Amino acid sequence: MSTIDFADDMLAYAGTLKDELIAIRRDLHRHPELLYGVSRTAGVVADLLETWGIDVERSVGPHFGKGVTGTLRGEAGAGPTILLRADMDALPIREENDVPYRSLHEGVMHACGHDAHTAMLLGAARTLARFRGRIRGTVRFVFQPAEEGAAPSPLDGRLLSGGRDMIDAGVLEGVDRCFALHVMPELPAGMLGIHEHEAMAASSHFKIRFAGTPGHHSAPHRAVDALQMAAKFVVEANGLMANRVDPAEAAVLAFGTLQAGAAINVIAAHSELTGTFRAFAKETVDAITDGLRRMAASIADAAGGSFEMELREGMAVRNDAAAVSRVIAAASEILGEQQVVKLSSPSLAGEDFGWYLDQVPGAFAFIGCGNAAKGITHAIHQPRFDLDESILVQGARILAKLAVQP
């Protein structure tokens, strides 16, 4: 049987999975889980992979042990090892959609499409397992937790996202190319967008804690005000960005939370602020990190207090040129050439697939999921985000095709 016949058979089979993939996505959407707390989702994934005869490893990750990998060894001879990745975690957002598959967990929802990412990769896995006799090489399916954030490692205290935990588990060993898809509501369903090089920025999360000495407002000279230290830090951070970052480079820093004090007439003994900064060059990430640490130390020292800093370092998502060509070829065959677009402006949003691409050539692409006629227009990370479920088969087909390209 020819390569063309094989591809046609494989893509046709993926089309028969439409109802099953929708059911999987809706089940995951009803039961969203946060960060590393994805035990139910991981269990669903692992059980399905095993049902299809794929070698499964559960509890993957030396730090948190919440990931799942599946390995499919082709039976048609030697070939490359291709890694396909999906993320499993949701967001702490209260869903406002009135749909039958609405989140059952108050305050938690799949507002970034990770339920769809998981369903699409499961569809690709089932399709490839069905045709393993005609596949050369190995396909590694990686389902990771905690793409949306990080937690301190119980082993070494580092703030780690799920991608870094999976990489520390060795999922990239022996991999020749890696690929991932992400939904994009700004693109209509039936389209795919991809950046030729830089796709997304390195998104680094930081937390600064200042410690002072509490005191009564009538005697401020006897206290060390942790609230004022935090306030000064927020103001001076803008100057840091102006002075430490090349003005020709895209970079941004913003704060998310600030907590301090316990009573209206007591000087705060503790304060904590969090935020993110985003840039593309590793040197810029290092410069901002060093600047924040130095600035916090200077402010604390001047006030007579102390500080602690936690950082989840980000890595920019940089696509490999050859891998981009493979994605364009696969998506053009499945969606049509006119439905595949090269995106011109990289996003300052972040994605921890950048850590995979830092070590293995590959590509990260965006699959359109919007449908104005159905009212599916809301952006990711919003309480009314939803997606056109026709993309589940499209995504499964694209991922499967990427695994068997010559």
TAQUI-V687476 format. One line per field, one symbol per residue. ss: DSSP state (2 for helix, 1 for strand, 0 for the rest). phi: phi as a letter, one per 40 degrees, with the letter a starting at -180 (. if undefined). burial: I if it has 9 or more other ideal C-beta (glycine too) atoms within 8 Angstrom, else O. A space follows every 50 residues. Layout:
ss->???
phi->???
burial->???
This chain:
ss->00222222222222200222222222222200010000222222222222 20001111110000001111111000000011111110011000000000 00000000100002222222222222222202220001111111000000 11000000110222222200000000111111111111000111100111 11111111111010112222220102222222222222222222000000 01111111110000011001111111111002222222222222222222 22200111111100001100222222222222222022211110001111 00222220000111111111122201000000000000002222222222 222200
phi->.ccccccccccccdcccdccccccccccccbcbcfccbccdccdccccdc dcgccbbcfchccbgbcbbbbbccbbhcacbbbbbbbbcbbcbccbcbbc bddcbdgbaccbgcccdcccccccccccccbdcbbbgbbbcbbbcfccaa accccbgccbcccccccccgcccgccabaabbcaccbcdhbbbaccacba ccbbbbbbbbbbbcacccbcccbbcccccccccccccccdcccbbdccbc aabacbbabagbacbbcccaaabbabbbabcdccdcccdccccccccccc cccgbaabbbbbccbccbccccccccccccccccbhdccbbcccbccccb accdccccbbciabbbbcbcacccgcbcccgbcbcaaccccccdcccccc cccbcc
burial->OOOOOIIOIIIOIIIOIIOOIIOIIIIIIIIIIIIIOIOOIIOIIIOIII OIOIOIIOOIIOIIOIIIIIIIOIOOOOIOIIIIIIIIIIIOIOIOIOOO OIIOIOOIIIIIIIIIIIIIIIIIIIIIIIIIOIIOIIIIIIIIIIIIII IOIOOOOOIIIIIIIIIIIOIIOOIOIIIIIIIIIOIOIIIIIIIOOIII IIIIIIIIIIIIIOIOOOOOOOIIIIIOIIOIIIOIIOOIIOOOIOOOIO IIIOIOOIOIOOOOOIIIOIIIIIIIIIIIOOOIIOIIIOIIIOIIIOII OOIOIOIOIOIIOIIIIIIIOOIIOIIIIIIIOIIOOOIIIOIOOIOIOI IIIIIIIOOIIIIIIIIIIIIOOOOIOOOIOIIOIOIIIOIIIIIIIIII IIIIOO
